[in-house]
């Protein structure tokens, strides 16, 4: 076995841990949120599992967008003048 290959092992392990942590965090977030239920939750679950990095990042982006939209104050009716 070449020394060059052995040098890549820590980088591969670190990358695998990062992907695993990102995916697990997205799945925990998915099941803790109350806005997503039923078929929609199952669809997101499948997307996150099938595309771990892209699916997790997409879910976290959607979650961030929905939480900002929910936190934004309602401006009320516009004045008629």
C-alpha positions as CSV (number, residue, x, y, z in Angstrom):
1,X,0.0,0.0,0.0
2,X,1.4,3.4,-1.0
3,X,1.9,6.1,1.5
4,X,-0.1,8.5,-0.7
5,X,-3.2,6.5,-0.1
6,X,-2.7,6.4,3.6
7,X,-2.5,10.2,3.7
8,X,-6.1,10.5,2.2
9,X,-7.7,8.3,4.9
10,X,-8.1,11.1,7.6
11,X,-9.6,13.4,4.9
12,X,-12.1,10.8,3.8
13,X,-13.1,10.0,7.4
14,X,-13.6,13.7,8.1
15,X,-15.6,14.2,5.0
16,X,-17.8,11.2,5.9
17,X,-18.3,12.5,9.4
18,X,-19.3,15.9,8.0
19,X,-21.9,14.3,5.6
20,X,-23.2,12.1,8.4
21,X,-23.6,15.0,10.8
22,X,-25.3,17.2,8.2
23,X,-27.7,14.5,7.2
24,X,-28.5,13.6,10.8
25,X,-29.0,17.3,11.7
26,X,-31.4,17.7,8.8
27,X,-33.4,14.6,9.7
28,X,-33.7,15.7,13.4
29,X,-34.8,19.1,12.3
30,X,-37.3,17.6,9.9
31,X,-38.9,15.6,12.6
32,X,-38.9,18.4,15.2
33,X,-40.6,20.9,13.0
34,X,-44.4,21.1,13.2
35,X,-45.0,22.7,9.8
36,X,-44.2,19.6,7.9
37,X,-46.4,16.5,8.4
38,X,-47.6,13.4,6.6
39,X,-46.7,12.9,2.9
40,X,-44.6,16.1,2.8
41,X,-42.4,14.9,5.7
42,X,-42.0,11.5,4.0
43,X,-41.0,13.2,0.7
44,X,-38.4,15.4,2.5
45,X,-37.1,12.3,4.4
46,X,-36.6,10.5,1.1
47,X,-34.9,13.4,-0.5
48,X,-32.5,13.9,2.5
49,X,-31.6,10.2,2.6
50,X,-31.2,9.8,-1.2
51,X,-29.2,13.0,-1.7
52,X,-27.5,13.5,1.7
53,X,-25.7,16.7,1.1
54,X,-28.0,18.4,-1.4
55,X,-31.2,17.2,0.3
56,X,-30.0,18.3,3.7
57,X,-28.9,21.7,2.5
58,X,-32.2,22.1,0.6
59,X,-34.2,21.2,3.7
60,X,-32.3,23.6,5.9
61,X,-32.7,26.4,3.3
62,X,-36.5,25.7,3.2
63,X,-36.6,25.6,7.0
64,X,-34.7,28.9,7.3
65,X,-37.0,30.5,4.7
66,X,-40.2,29.3,6.5
67,X,-39.0,30.4,9.9
68,X,-38.1,33.8,8.6
69,X,-41.5,34.1,7.0
70,X,-43.2,33.0,10.2
71,X,-41.2,35.5,12.3
72,X,-41.8,38.5,10.0
73,X,-44.4,40.8,11.6
74,X,-47.7,41.3,9.7
75,X,-47.6,44.8,8.2
76,X,-51.3,45.1,8.4
77,X,-53.5,46.8,5.8
78,X,-52.0,49.4,3.6
79,X,-53.3,53.0,4.0
80,X,-55.8,54.1,1.4
81,X,-54.3,57.6,0.9
